[in-house]
Amino acid sequence: IIASLQSQGAGPMPVNICNQLSLAELAGFFRAHCKGIVGNDSGPFHLAAALGLPGVVMFGPTDVELWRPLSASNHVIKGSSGCSPECTRSSCQFEHRCLTSISPSMIMERLLPLLAS
């Protein structure tokens, strides 16, 4: 994704701020520094969506209809390979194929139009 953004001249590059900010600091960071977001179905992604940031969210075994961000400017990507009924989310007999079947190009296909608008 980073390489694709660089080749597209998308501007400032993504940064990794995992476990470095409080929730309030994270909201402030999103407001001040972010044009869009790519992430998994998580609290930080939902916070960014609530703040109005456009983005692409990757879903694995969780229910998209129940947990999708409520913003129309967020696109959901769910892998092409289905999950096993025995999935425990932390342990997967299929090596998390629901997530690993999501490619960077699938994300870029949805992200670039969001960043352009």
Contacts in CASP RR format, 6 or more apart in sequence:
PFRMAT RR
TARGET T0000
AUTHOR 0000-0000-0000
METHOD contacts of the structure
MODEL  1
IIASLQSQGAGPMPVNICNQLSLAELAGFFRAHCKGIVGNDSGPFHLAAA
LGLPGVVMFGPTDVELWRPLSASNHVIKGSSGCSPECTRSSCQFEHRCLT
SISPSMIMERLLPLLAS
1 14 0 8 1.000
1 38 0 8 1.000
1 104 0 8 1.000
1 107 0 8 1.000
1 108 0 8 1.000
1 111 0 8 1.000
2 13 0 8 1.000
2 14 0 8 1.000
3 104 0 8 1.000
4 104 0 8 1.000
4 105 0 8 1.000
4 108 0 8 1.000
5 11 0 8 1.000
5 13 0 8 1.000
5 14 0 8 1.000
5 108 0 8 1.000
6 13 0 8 1.000
8 108 0 8 1.000
8 112 0 8 1.000
10 112 0 8 1.000
10 115 0 8 1.000
12 33 0 8 1.000
14 38 0 8 1.000
17 26 0 8 1.000
17 29 0 8 1.000
21 29 0 8 1.000
23 47 0 8 1.000
26 44 0 8 1.000
26 47 0 8 1.000
27 47 0 8 1.000
27 51 0 8 1.000
30 37 0 8 1.000
30 47 0 8 1.000
30 48 0 8 1.000
30 51 0 8 1.000
30 53 0 8 1.000
31 51 0 8 1.000
34 48 0 8 1.000
34 53 0 8 1.000
35 53 0 8 1.000
35 115 0 8 1.000
36 48 0 8 1.000
36 53 0 8 1.000
36 54 0 8 1.000
36 55 0 8 1.000
36 111 0 8 1.000
36 114 0 8 1.000
36 115 0 8 1.000
37 45 0 8 1.000
37 48 0 8 1.000
37 49 0 8 1.000
37 53 0 8 1.000
37 54 0 8 1.000
37 55 0 8 1.000
37 56 0 8 1.000
38 55 0 8 1.000
38 56 0 8 1.000
38 57 0 8 1.000
38 58 0 8 1.000
38 107 0 8 1.000
38 111 0 8 1.000
39 45 0 8 1.000
39 55 0 8 1.000
39 56 0 8 1.000
39 57 0 8 1.000
39 58 0 8 1.000
40 57 0 8 1.000
40 58 0 8 1.000
40 59 0 8 1.000
40 60 0 8 1.000
40 99 0 8 1.000
41 57 0 8 1.000
41 58 0 8 1.000
41 59 0 8 1.000
41 60 0 8 1.000
41 62 0 8 1.000
41 67 0 8 1.000
45 57 0 8 1.000
45 69 0 8 1.000
46 69 0 8 1.000
48 55 0 8 1.000
49 55 0 8 1.000
49 57 0 8 1.000
49 69 0 8 1.000
49 70 0 8 1.000
49 71 0 8 1.000
49 73 0 8 1.000
49 74 0 8 1.000
50 69 0 8 1.000
50 70 0 8 1.000
50 71 0 8 1.000
52 71 0 8 1.000
52 73 0 8 1.000
53 73 0 8 1.000
54 71 0 8 1.000
54 73 0 8 1.000
54 74 0 8 1.000
54 114 0 8 1.000
54 115 0 8 1.000
54 117 0 8 1.000
55 73 0 8 1.000
55 74 0 8 1.000
55 75 0 8 1.000
55 110 0 8 1.000
55 111 0 8 1.000
55 114 0 8 1.000
56 74 0 8 1.000
56 75 0 8 1.000
56 76 0 8 1.000
56 77 0 8 1.000
56 107 0 8 1.000
56 110 0 8 1.000
56 111 0 8 1.000
56 114 0 8 1.000
57 68 0 8 1.000
57 69 0 8 1.000
57 74 0 8 1.000
57 75 0 8 1.000
57 76 0 8 1.000
57 77 0 8 1.000
58 77 0 8 1.000
58 78 0 8 1.000
58 79 0 8 1.000
58 99 0 8 1.000
58 102 0 8 1.000
58 107 0 8 1.000
59 67 0 8 1.000
59 68 0 8 1.000
59 76 0 8 1.000
59 77 0 8 1.000
59 78 0 8 1.000
59 79 0 8 1.000
59 98 0 8 1.000
60 78 0 8 1.000
60 79 0 8 1.000
60 83 0 8 1.000
60 96 0 8 1.000
60 98 0 8 1.000
60 99 0 8 1.000
61 83 0 8 1.000
61 87 0 8 1.000
61 89 0 8 1.000
61 92 0 8 1.000
61 98 0 8 1.000
62 89 0 8 1.000
64 76 0 8 1.000
64 78 0 8 1.000
68 74 0 8 1.000
68 76 0 8 1.000
69 76 0 8 1.000
73 114 0 8 1.000
75 110 0 8 1.000
75 111 0 8 1.000
75 114 0 8 1.000
77 102 0 8 1.000
77 106 0 8 1.000
77 107 0 8 1.000
77 110 0 8 1.000
78 98 0 8 1.000
78 102 0 8 1.000
79 97 0 8 1.000
79 98 0 8 1.000
79 99 0 8 1.000
79 101 0 8 1.000
79 102 0 8 1.000
80 101 0 8 1.000
81 94 0 8 1.000
81 97 0 8 1.000
81 98 0 8 1.000
81 100 0 8 1.000
81 101 0 8 1.000
82 97 0 8 1.000
82 98 0 8 1.000
83 92 0 8 1.000
83 94 0 8 1.000
83 97 0 8 1.000
83 98 0 8 1.000
84 92 0 8 1.000
84 93 0 8 1.000
84 94 0 8 1.000
86 93 0 8 1.000
87 98 0 8 1.000
END
